[in-house]
Amino acid sequence: MDKTKQYIAMIGGALGALLLFFQSLGFQVEWFNENTINSFINFLTAIVPLMFALYGVYKNQYLLTEKAKKQEGVLKKQGLK
C-alpha cells in the first residue's frame, strides 16, 4: 500500500509541476488549479484502496466462472471449505 501512496504522490507532483509550467507560460485554465489537483489526489487516495479491496473480493469469490465453481466443488470434497 505504501507503493500505491508513492505513485499517487508522484501523480500529484506531476500535476503540480504541469500547473506551474502552464502558469509560467501565462496560460491559465480556471478548472486546473491547486484545489482541483488536491481533490483529484484525495479521490485517488480513496478509490485505489477500494479497488484493491474489490479485486480481493473478486479473486476470493467462487461463483463467477465455471473454473471457480469446479474449484469450489473440489475444495468441498476435500473438506477445505
Secondary structure, DSSP 8 states (H G I E B T S, - for coil): -HHHHHHHHHHHHHHHHHHHHHHHTT---TT-SHHHHHHHHHHHHHHHHHHHHHHHHHHT-SSSSHHHHHHHHHHHHTT--
